[in-house]
Amino acid sequence: MDALTRLVETEAIKQLKYRYFRFLDGKQWDAMAGILAEDATVAYDQGKYTYQGREQIVEFLRNALGRDSMRTAHHGHHPEIDFTSDTTATGIWALRDTVIDKDNNFTLNGAAFYHDEYVKVDGEWKIRSTGYQRLYEEIDTSAPGS
């Protein structure tokens, strides 16, 4: 892969991950399904939540974060993208996130590193696997989020 192609493909993968965070926080489950490979896998929170297949993943996310009383903000940055072939790549992303659960009077602020695998399917990058390992979680149950 030449240098210009590498830059273009790196930007496409960055855009893919940015959409992942936006779809997650915006509760856009059908759009989320569209950016996952059909055989995608996830291992969130050191593998505590592990799912296989696009449908299982989206169903888990919908059930875990889909309530109107649940608000999230995921900020991914400092991407490290490495190409393993012309149609596969890996990525590491720093994450800062906030989860506010008004029903349970619970706010979580945390940081983690996402580890991803990407695959190019019919000319479009998809997430083949994703998951994160927590650096820390700060949990507050003293006041509901707004």
TIVEXFI-961855 format. One record per residue (C-alpha): residue in one letter; residue number from 1; x, y, z. Coordinates in nm, 4 decimals. Layout:
N
REC   type   seq          X          Y          Z
REC      A   NUM          X          Y          Z
...
***
This chain:
146
REC   type   seq          X          Y          Z
REC      M     1     0.0000     0.0000     0.0000
REC      D     2     0.1501     0.3342    -0.1019
REC      A     3     0.1668     0.6307     0.1356
REC      L     4    -0.1284     0.8212    -0.0134
REC      T     5    -0.3531     0.5147    -0.0094
REC      R     6    -0.2492     0.4453     0.3504
REC      L     7    -0.3544     0.7992     0.4510
REC      V     8    -0.6895     0.7703     0.2726
REC      E     9    -0.7615     0.4283     0.4257
REC      T    10    -0.6521     0.5457     0.7723
REC      E    11    -0.8968     0.8362     0.7502
REC      A    12    -1.1755     0.6008     0.6413
REC      I    13    -1.1136     0.3820     0.9474
REC      K    14    -1.1109     0.6871     1.1742
REC      Q    15    -1.4472     0.7951     1.0297
REC      L    16    -1.5798     0.4436     1.0912
REC      K    17    -1.4863     0.4540     1.4596
REC      Y    18    -1.6203     0.8078     1.4994
REC      R    19    -1.9544     0.6834     1.3632
REC      Y    20    -1.9423     0.3916     1.6068
REC      F    21    -1.9273     0.6341     1.9010
REC      R    22    -2.1939     0.8631     1.7545
REC      F    23    -2.4331     0.5756     1.6805
REC      L    24    -2.3749     0.4371     2.0299
REC      D    25    -2.4505     0.7668     2.2056
REC      G    26    -2.7349     0.8514     1.9677
REC      K    27    -2.8962     0.5102     2.0154
REC      Q    28    -2.8931     0.4561     1.6378
REC      W    29    -2.9033     0.0777     1.6474
REC      D    30    -2.9805     0.0123     1.2794
REC      A    31    -2.6956     0.2411     1.1762
REC      M    32    -2.4686     0.0629     1.4259
REC      A    33    -2.5524    -0.2700     1.2633
REC      G    34    -2.4463    -0.1261     0.9286
REC      I    35    -2.0889    -0.0578     1.0391
REC      L    36    -2.0297    -0.3992     1.1957
REC      A    37    -1.9100    -0.6997     0.9982
REC      E    38    -2.1719    -0.9741     0.9938
REC      D    39    -1.9445    -1.1995     1.2020
REC      A    40    -1.8251    -0.9206     1.4327
REC      T    41    -1.7257    -0.9912     1.7915
REC      V    42    -1.7059    -0.7694     2.0991
REC      A    43    -1.5389    -0.8078     2.4377
REC      Y    44    -1.6273    -0.5070     2.6524
REC      D    45    -1.4859    -0.4415     2.9977
REC      Q    46    -1.2001    -0.6946     2.9881
REC      G    47    -1.4300    -0.9522     2.8296
REC      K    48    -1.7021    -0.9264     3.0946
REC      Y    49    -1.9517    -0.8639     2.8123
REC      T    50    -1.8675    -1.0812     2.5126
REC      Y    51    -2.0917    -1.1272     2.2092
REC      Q    52    -2.0565    -1.2754     1.8617
REC      G    53    -2.2387    -1.1670     1.5498
REC      R    54    -2.3767    -0.8311     1.4484
REC      E    55    -2.7312    -0.9098     1.5693
REC      Q    56    -2.6231    -1.0220     1.9186
REC      I    57    -2.3992    -0.7169     1.9573
REC      V    58    -2.6664    -0.4666     1.8579
REC      E    59    -2.9243    -0.6387     2.0801
REC      F    60    -2.6863    -0.6204     2.3768
REC      L    61    -2.6159    -0.2499     2.3168
REC      R    62    -2.9865    -0.1732     2.2743
REC      N    63    -3.0738    -0.3532     2.6001
REC      A    64    -2.7808    -0.2081     2.7963
REC      L    65    -2.8004     0.1542     2.6784
REC      G    66    -3.1297     0.2005     2.4981
REC      R    67    -3.3510     0.3332     2.7777
REC      D    68    -3.4530     0.6999     2.7522
REC      S    69    -3.3269     0.7507     3.1077
REC      M    70    -2.9776     0.6322     3.0067
REC      R    71    -2.7351     0.8873     2.8605
REC      T    72    -2.3839     0.8200     2.7377
REC      A    73    -2.0926     1.0139     2.5929
REC      H    74    -1.8020     0.8224     2.4391
REC      H    75    -1.4965     1.0130     2.3200
REC      G    76    -1.2396     0.8127     2.1241
REC      H    77    -0.9085     0.9718     2.0385
REC      H    78    -0.5377     0.9151     1.9728
REC      P    79    -0.5982     0.6374     1.7184
REC      E    80    -0.3144     0.4033     1.6304
REC      I    81    -0.4081     0.2313     1.3028
REC      D    82    -0.1930    -0.0485     1.1576
REC      F    83    -0.2657    -0.2265     0.8306
REC      T    84    -0.2198    -0.6021     0.8315
REC      S    85    -0.3130    -0.6270     0.4606
REC      D    86    -0.4875    -0.4123     0.1993
REC      T    87    -0.8242    -0.5185     0.3443
REC      T    88    -0.7526    -0.5677     0.7155
REC      A    89    -0.6261    -0.3428     0.9924
REC      T    90    -0.6030    -0.3104     1.3676
REC      G    91    -0.6559    -0.0070     1.5839
REC      I    92    -0.6081     0.1129     1.9382
REC      W    93    -0.8120     0.4070     2.0654
REC      A    94    -0.8029     0.5963     2.3931
REC      L    95    -1.1529     0.6293     2.5399
REC      R    96    -1.3089     0.8717     2.7860
REC      D    97    -1.6685     0.7934     2.8641
REC      T    98    -1.9570     0.9018     3.0803
REC      V    99    -2.2671     0.6943     3.1510
REC      I   100    -2.5624     0.8513     3.3323
REC      D   101    -2.8414     0.6210     3.4476
REC      K   102    -3.1185     0.8359     3.5952
REC      D   103    -3.3342     0.5361     3.6895
REC      N   104    -3.0635     0.3969     3.9163
REC      N   105    -2.9092     0.7273     4.0314
REC      F   106    -2.5761     0.6256     3.8850
REC      T   107    -2.3030     0.8132     3.6985
REC      L   108    -1.9862     0.6529     3.5685
REC      N   109    -1.6851     0.8406     3.4352
REC      G   110    -1.4021     0.6326     3.3042
REC      A   111    -1.1136     0.5758     3.0718
REC      A   112    -1.0111     0.2749     2.8693
REC      F   113    -0.8303     0.1580     2.5591
REC      Y   114    -1.0292     0.0065     2.2748
REC      H   115    -0.8602    -0.2646     2.0677
REC      D   116    -1.0198    -0.3126     1.7269
REC      E   117    -0.9900    -0.5185     1.4114
REC      Y   118    -1.1265    -0.3864     1.0819
REC      V   119    -1.2051    -0.5566     0.7534
REC      K   120    -1.2837    -0.4049     0.4149
REC      V   121    -1.6004    -0.5613     0.2715
REC      D   122    -1.7167    -0.4637    -0.0785
REC      G   123    -1.4928    -0.1551    -0.0656
REC      E   124    -1.6165    -0.0377     0.2756
REC      W   125    -1.4425    -0.0681     0.6133
REC      K   126    -1.6345    -0.2537     0.8858
REC      I   127    -1.5579    -0.3318     1.2478
REC      R   128    -1.4686    -0.7004     1.2754
REC      S   129    -1.3970    -0.6951     1.6478
REC      T   130    -1.3897    -0.4356     1.9204
REC      G   131    -1.3600    -0.4215     2.2944
REC      Y   132    -1.1969    -0.2250     2.5676
REC      Q   133    -0.9877    -0.2685     2.8773
REC      R   134    -1.0596    -0.0231     3.1549
REC      L   135    -0.7938     0.1978     3.3050
REC      Y   136    -1.0339     0.3206     3.5698
REC      E   137    -1.3966     0.3856     3.6562
REC      E   138    -1.5209     0.6598     3.8842
REC      I   139    -1.8743     0.5888     4.0030
REC      D   140    -2.1014     0.8430     4.1703
REC      T   141    -2.4328     0.7441     4.3267
REC      S   142    -2.4796     1.0628     4.5296
REC      A   143    -2.6798     1.2658     4.2775
REC      P   144    -2.8672     1.1831     3.9600
REC      G   145    -2.7232     1.3039     3.6329
REC      S   146    -2.9089     1.5681     3.4402
***
